[in-house]
Amino acid sequence: MQLTVRYENKNQTITLNSKEAEELMESLSLKYDKNLSEKELELLIQGTWDERFNKPEYNNLHKFERHRGLSSKRSSEEDDDVILEPQMDEVKDPTIFCKEEMERNDNWEYDEVCRKIRRILKQSTAEMVIAIALDGMSVREYANLTGDIANNVSHRYRRAIKKLKNNY
């Protein structure tokens, strides 16, 4: 028995003996009928296999991983109506392809740094350091926000930075 399997963009033919064909029927949840001829059995298995696994969208992993590495470029003769996206090596700045991943990493790093600062410093001092050092707020802006004097905030900020340096 011959089974045609689509792998990437090529069809491969696998030869199965009768025991392997029965096992394949079990794995495809087909009921084995001994009255079927070998040709009918082959058509039944191939039809079910095509329906479940030989679909183009089933084997197109590059749709999910299309911007990771070098994918094979389709020729324009095959699909005239499809607009092809450029590959990573064809653009000047490849970071546009992994922008979401970079944002997730930045958010994770920000949260991790905030957690470390909060673990070492008191809550009010930690919030001040996070606002000034990480969020880009000036000492004067933070002082106005909290209703404190800028000189006091600056002094507390320098002490907090010194304490963080001693712990790292």
C-alpha positions as a LaTeX table, in Angstrom:
\begin{tabular}{lrrr}
\hline
Residue & $x$ (\AA) & $y$ (\AA) & $z$ (\AA) \\
\hline
Met1 & 0.00 & 0.00 & 0.00 \\
Gln2 & 1.27 & 3.48 & $-0.89$ \\
Leu3 & 0.58 & 6.55 & 1.28 \\
Thr4 & 1.35 & 10.01 & $-0.05$ \\
Val5 & 2.42 & 12.42 & 2.68 \\
Arg6 & 2.91 & 16.12 & 2.11 \\
Tyr7 & 6.02 & 17.40 & 3.87 \\
Glu8 & 6.71 & 21.13 & 3.49 \\
Asn9 & 6.26 & 21.73 & $-0.25$ \\
Lys10 & 6.98 & 18.19 & $-1.46$ \\
Asn11 & 4.96 & 14.99 & $-1.59$ \\
Gln12 & 6.64 & 11.85 & $-0.29$ \\
Thr13 & 5.37 & 8.33 & $-0.81$ \\
Ile14 & 5.58 & 5.79 & 1.99 \\
Thr15 & 5.09 & 2.09 & 1.41 \\
Leu16 & 3.09 & 0.34 & 4.13 \\
Asn17 & 2.58 & $-3.36$ & 4.72 \\
Ser18 & $-0.78$ & $-4.74$ & 5.87 \\
Lys19 & 0.07 & $-4.59$ & 9.60 \\
Glu20 & 1.22 & $-0.96$ & 9.33 \\
Ala21 & $-1.93$ & $-0.12$ & 7.35 \\
Glu22 & $-4.11$ & $-1.59$ & 10.12 \\
Glu23 & $-2.19$ & 0.40 & 12.76 \\
Leu24 & $-2.58$ & 3.54 & 10.68 \\
Met25 & $-6.33$ & 2.92 & 10.42 \\
Glu26 & $-6.49$ & 2.66 & 14.22 \\
Ser27 & $-4.55$ & 5.89 & 14.67 \\
Leu28 & $-6.85$ & 7.64 & 12.18 \\
Ser29 & $-9.88$ & 6.26 & 14.10 \\
Leu30 & $-11.14$ & 4.34 & 11.07 \\
Lys31 & $-12.97$ & 1.05 & 11.41 \\
Tyr32 & $-11.21$ & $-1.83$ & 9.71 \\
Asp33 & $-13.45$ & $-3.80$ & 7.38 \\
Lys34 & $-12.00$ & $-7.07$ & 6.06 \\
Asn35 & $-14.39$ & $-6.98$ & 3.09 \\
Leu36 & $-12.59$ & $-3.94$ & 1.63 \\
Ser37 & $-10.20$ & $-4.61$ & $-1.20$ \\
Glu38 & $-6.65$ & $-3.35$ & $-0.93$ \\
Lys39 & $-7.38$ & $-0.55$ & $-3.41$ \\
Glu40 & $-10.48$ & 0.59 & $-1.47$ \\
Leu41 & $-8.52$ & 0.43 & 1.78 \\
Glu42 & $-5.75$ & 2.53 & 0.24 \\
Leu43 & $-8.26$ & 5.11 & $-1.02$ \\
Leu44 & $-9.97$ & 5.28 & 2.39 \\
Ile45 & $-6.71$ & 5.79 & 4.28 \\
Gln46 & $-5.33$ & 8.25 & 1.73 \\
Gly47 & $-8.57$ & 10.26 & 1.72 \\
Thr48 & $-8.62$ & 10.52 & 5.50 \\
Trp49 & $-4.91$ & 11.35 & 5.60 \\
Asp50 & $-5.38$ & 14.08 & 2.98 \\
Glu51 & $-8.34$ & 15.52 & 4.85 \\
Arg52 & $-6.52$ & 15.70 & 8.19 \\
Phe53 & $-2.83$ & 16.17 & 7.48 \\
Asn54 & $-2.08$ & 17.00 & 3.86 \\
Lys55 & $-3.79$ & 20.38 & 4.02 \\
Pro56 & $-1.48$ & 23.23 & 3.08 \\
Glu57 & $-2.27$ & 25.15 & 6.26 \\
Tyr58 & $-1.42$ & 22.12 & 8.42 \\
Asn59 & 2.15 & 21.88 & 7.18 \\
Asn60 & 2.93 & 25.56 & 6.80 \\
Leu61 & 4.85 & 26.12 & 9.99 \\
His62 & 6.46 & 29.15 & 8.39 \\
Lys63 & 3.16 & 31.00 & 8.79 \\
Phe64 & 3.74 & 30.97 & 12.54 \\
Glu65 & 7.54 & 31.28 & 12.41 \\
Arg66 & 7.84 & 33.38 & 9.27 \\
His67 & 10.22 & 35.96 & 10.63 \\
Arg68 & 12.64 & 33.61 & 12.34 \\
Gly69 & 15.59 & 32.86 & 10.13 \\
Leu70 & 15.61 & 32.39 & 6.40 \\
Ser71 & 12.37 & 31.16 & 4.93 \\
Ser72 & 12.06 & 30.00 & 1.35 \\
Lys73 & 10.80 & 32.72 & $-0.92$ \\
Arg74 & 7.96 & 31.84 & $-3.27$ \\
Ser75 & 8.24 & 32.85 & $-6.87$ \\
Ser76 & 5.82 & 35.40 & $-8.25$ \\
Glu77 & 4.70 & 32.99 & $-11.00$ \\
Glu78 & 3.02 & 30.73 & $-8.44$ \\
Asp79 & 0.93 & 33.36 & $-6.69$ \\
Asp80 & 0.46 & 36.54 & $-8.68$ \\
Asp81 & $-2.23$ & 37.92 & $-6.40$ \\
Val82 & $-0.27$ & 37.45 & $-3.16$ \\
Ile83 & 1.85 & 40.32 & $-1.87$ \\
Leu84 & 5.05 & 38.86 & $-0.44$ \\
Glu85 & 6.58 & 40.26 & 2.72 \\
Pro86 & 10.31 & 41.01 & 2.71 \\
Gln87 & 12.60 & 38.63 & 4.56 \\
Met88 & 14.78 & 39.57 & 7.51 \\
Asp89 & 17.94 & 39.81 & 5.42 \\
Glu90 & 16.23 & 42.04 & 2.84 \\
Val91 & 15.45 & 44.97 & 5.15 \\
Lys92 & 17.81 & 47.48 & 6.75 \\
Asp93 & 16.40 & 47.11 & 10.27 \\
Pro94 & 15.34 & 43.52 & 11.05 \\
Thr95 & 14.01 & 44.50 & 14.49 \\
Ile96 & 10.65 & 45.35 & 12.90 \\
Phe97 & 9.99 & 41.63 & 12.65 \\
Cys98 & 10.47 & 40.96 & 16.36 \\
Lys99 & 9.09 & 44.19 & 17.84 \\
Glu100 & 6.52 & 42.46 & 20.07 \\
Glu101 & 9.14 & 40.09 & 21.44 \\
Met102 & 11.46 & 42.99 & 22.23 \\
Glu103 & 8.64 & 44.86 & 24.00 \\
Arg104 & 7.86 & 41.77 & 26.09 \\
Asn105 & 11.54 & 41.44 & 27.03 \\
Asp106 & 11.75 & 45.13 & 27.94 \\
Asn107 & 8.63 & 44.86 & 30.12 \\
Trp108 & 10.02 & 41.74 & 31.80 \\
Glu109 & 13.35 & 43.44 & 32.50 \\
Tyr110 & 11.59 & 46.55 & 33.84 \\
Asp111 & 9.46 & 44.45 & 36.19 \\
Glu112 & 12.50 & 42.47 & 37.34 \\
Val113 & 14.53 & 45.62 & 38.08 \\
Cys114 & 11.57 & 47.13 & 39.96 \\
Arg115 & 11.25 & 43.93 & 42.01 \\
Lys116 & 14.95 & 44.04 & 42.94 \\
Ile117 & 14.77 & 47.72 & 43.90 \\
Arg118 & 11.68 & 47.13 & 46.05 \\
Arg119 & 13.36 & 44.18 & 47.75 \\
Ile120 & 16.37 & 46.28 & 48.83 \\
Leu121 & 14.81 & 49.67 & 49.59 \\
Lys122 & 11.82 & 50.80 & 51.60 \\
Gln123 & 8.62 & 51.25 & 49.63 \\
Ser124 & 8.61 & 55.06 & 49.46 \\
Thr125 & 12.31 & 55.20 & 48.56 \\
Ala126 & 11.91 & 52.44 & 45.99 \\
Glu127 & 9.02 & 54.26 & 44.31 \\
Met128 & 11.15 & 57.41 & 44.18 \\
Val129 & 14.11 & 55.59 & 42.58 \\
Ile130 & 11.83 & 53.87 & 40.07 \\
Ala131 & 10.17 & 57.15 & 39.12 \\
Ile132 & 13.44 & 59.05 & 38.73 \\
Ala133 & 15.85 & 56.42 & 37.38 \\
Leu134 & 13.59 & 54.15 & 35.33 \\
Asp135 & 10.62 & 56.29 & 34.35 \\
Gly136 & 12.72 & 59.35 & 33.49 \\
Met137 & 11.09 & 61.80 & 35.88 \\
Ser138 & 13.32 & 64.65 & 37.08 \\
Val139 & 14.03 & 65.23 & 40.77 \\
Arg140 & 12.14 & 68.53 & 40.66 \\
Glu141 & 9.08 & 66.88 & 39.02 \\
Tyr142 & 9.04 & 64.12 & 41.63 \\
Ala143 & 9.39 & 66.68 & 44.43 \\
Asn144 & 6.43 & 68.65 & 43.07 \\
Leu145 & 4.42 & 65.43 & 42.70 \\
Thr146 & 4.99 & 64.39 & 46.30 \\
Gly147 & 4.90 & 67.91 & 47.76 \\
Asp148 & 8.48 & 67.70 & 49.01 \\
Ile149 & 11.53 & 69.94 & 48.56 \\
Ala150 & 13.74 & 69.07 & 45.57 \\
Asn151 & 16.91 & 69.19 & 47.70 \\
Asn152 & 15.52 & 66.57 & 50.11 \\
Val153 & 14.43 & 64.32 & 47.23 \\
Ser154 & 17.85 & 64.66 & 45.59 \\
His155 & 19.62 & 63.74 & 48.83 \\
Arg156 & 17.36 & 60.70 & 49.42 \\
Tyr157 & 17.85 & 59.65 & 45.80 \\
Arg158 & 21.68 & 59.78 & 46.11 \\
Arg159 & 21.56 & 57.74 & 49.34 \\
Ala160 & 19.27 & 55.17 & 47.71 \\
Ile161 & 21.57 & 54.83 & 44.68 \\
Lys162 & 24.55 & 54.38 & 47.02 \\
Lys163 & 22.66 & 51.65 & 48.90 \\
Leu164 & 21.77 & 49.91 & 45.62 \\
Lys165 & 25.42 & 50.03 & 44.49 \\
Asn166 & 26.51 & 48.45 & 47.78 \\
Asn167 & 24.03 & 45.60 & 47.30 \\
Tyr168 & 25.10 & 44.95 & 43.71 \\
\hline
\end{tabular}
